[in-house]
């Protein structure tokens, strides 16, 4: 029943979300319709005015009778203004709602008061004023079309952001399900381990008292090892999935804040600015024409001043902000902001805030700093654009408001028709043409700057929302760290430590070779250099400004490339966020150096031809059909790469690398122009093709069901030893013991009986084969495994015991390893204090010997995992292997991280008597 209730709640939340999105889509379409209606209203009004002027000129010749008929005719044609919309009918019935309509009503009233006019006034009305109104109607239609396109673009961007929110939500839900499944498996493994431990304890006690100890011991030991291995493996899986879930949840919350900010910014600011854009110059130009008309009327008949005064008052009442407010009031359902999107937790997840885990702090803190820097720059840029926008608007309004009084000068001198006809001189016409050209140029520049300003303000709103969320999360994280105990802090820091990936020897060249042959010979579906570089950028550089555009350090790029050529992975350890540009350079260098290139030259022309279609969605099918001709392994790598680039482009607000910028960086790298063709002429088409692949990777490349292979994950976890597969874990557990036994069989023959030793320090086993014990515990030693290790038992559990951590009984003649004697020739002594407050005294030689134990063990374990040469210098006899690049030249850490049980310093001590890691 609980599951059904949870399912109903989730369906209810999803239905609410879909209804909210549907409501917003309806509002956006209504906004477009309303803007179109307003544009139609203005154009029809201007057409009516122009027609009125022409007819008025004709009627002026017939004096009062024709003038009265004309006024009545236009008064009865009110239905043409605004179409049949209910809201527009309300405007028509109450002209005072909109100032232009009010002017029109006053004009009709004034016309009814006129009785006669001269032929000169008729020529003025039929000539310059009617032409001016036609020009204004043309200007209004053009600017409304451009404003509509801009509105459509902003709405598409808004809906795209909402769609990305849904994607982030689904990603978060998927990772949360994986986390819960991993936790359930971990709990089940722990229960099985507890049951197994409960059954093994009594049997182990009885077995030690009989003579069959040697037969039953390995069986119990193997069972306990398998149980411990399973628990460790599922614990690691659980931690990995929980980390991925946390990252996905963080991205969901950030997307949520970004979407809410973008929606609020659009409804509260962008829509109003776009309405202002639609009205640009309309009220001013209309008022100027009508003022010209009133001037002509005033010069013709002084008796008409009373009616003209009324019209002048109406013209002074032209109020763009007031008209905008009235339109918003009438269309309140279309322009009111929708409700905020609420966070929807998935399946009982109670975390409703961004969490700064220890593993994510190194990623979130630089991201917050980058966003702050981006905010500062974007604020300055937006302010500069706003200043330019205001200056451009002022210039545009000045051009629109250019005095049209010059057309009335000849009327004042001679009111005859012949004289007016002769005044239409060419210089005046040319001047008007220049003025209109200047107006159109200023108008285009104004629209461009308005687009830049609206885009910048939207980016500012989204970045500010993300920055505030990250700052709150960092403050909570700092508070939690201050409250965290030292033991918890060191445990979590140890969980963050990484382990090098295995190294391999390749039969094919990596850089400058054939990628398909390399994949076949190495068995890597995605070459290590591609996978490692993408993982490193995913973990450290999705928000890095100018990623792939800024060049890295060439010596650094060469070092990383040489390490990959040797089969090593230098990015697992040793590289920091400062190396991001160099890592990105290595990735581009790899694809640029492939021979043959990923896209065969024989497909170059066809791919460019398929990318020439105007709409991005139309290019998908032909491009996908052409890419299907590529080999399967190449398609897998391309699918992996472009899924990553698509994810990277989603952070363009922070890294300033949108799909086009990424296409500019990867176009020459992936699709070099064949010899004999013009690179300059073809590069834009190449970039357009790569941009299509970045925007539509899921539609262009085959799905996983059609073409199996590795898939790019948006939320990655750092590589660690806990992520190794079952086979590698079995190698570590099952094959490490024979290696330790090599060359030490002679020492095993020297031991007789069982010896009890006392633990000098606390030790935590690094593998299932090593025992864990506390300081002061009594350990039973059965045999020597090597010069540094014993085989023994503690609390009924068998395993390996480090020699440097125990003290043998005084007078014991068991074979002492050479390391137990310090350089001065004295045997070392391990003092076990009688109280917890007493410190442990360890000389420098002992500490160095203990450190060498772990280096030797890690080197052998790494060799079993396939790492090749040991990462640290071993103290055991034999030739030493050189250090890998990740630990010697590339990294700041010159060796593997110290294990949790290794002494931290030669004279380390602890209030509880344990040496802490």
Buried (B, 14 or more C-beta within 10 A) or exposed (E): EEEEEEEEEBEEBEEEBEEBBEEBBEBBEBBBEBBBBBBBBBBBBBBBBBEBBBBBBEBBBBEEEBBBEBBEEBEEEBEEBBEEBEBBBEBBEEBEBBBBBBBBBBBBBBBBBBEBBBBBBBBBBBBBBBBBBBBBBBBBBBBBEBBBEBBEEBBEBBBEBBEBBBBBBEBBBBBBBBBBEBBEBBEEBBEEBEEBBEEBEEEBEEBBEEEEEEEBBEEBBEBBBBBBBBBBBBBBBBBBBBBBBBBBBBBBBBBBBBBBBBBBBBBEBBBBBBBBBBBBBBBBBBBBBBBBBBBBBBBBBEEBEEBBEBBBEBBEBBBBEEBBEBBBEBBEEBBEBBEBBEBBBBEEBEBEEBBBBBBBBBBBBBBBEBBBEBBEEBBEBBEEBBEBBEEBBEBBBEBBBBEBEEBBEBBEEEBBEEBBEEBEEEEBEEEBEEEBEBBBEBBEBBBBBBBBBBBBBBBBBBBBBBBBBBBEBBEBBEEEBEEBEEEEEBBBEBBBBBBBBBBBEBEBBBBEBBBBEBBEEBEBBBBBBBBBBBBBBBBBBBBBBBBBBEEBEEEBBBBBBBBBBBBBBBBBBBBEBEBBBBBBBBBBBBBBBBEEBBBEBEBBEBBBEBBEBEEBEEBBEBBBEBBBEBEBBBBBBBBBBBBBBBBBBBBBBBBBBBBBBBBBBBBBBBBBBEEEEEEEEBBEBBBBBBBBBBBBBEBBBBEEEEBEBBEBBBBBBBBBBBBBEEEBBBBBBBEBBEBBBEEBEEBBEEBEEEBEBBBBBBBBBBBBBBBBBBBBBEBBBBBBBBBBBBBBBBEBBBBBBBBBBBBBEEEEEBBBBEBBEBEEEEEBEBEBBEEEEEEBEBBEBBBBBBBBBBBBBBBBBBBBBEBBBBBBBBBBEEEEBEBBBBBEBBBEEEBBBBBBBBBBEBBBBBEEBBBBB
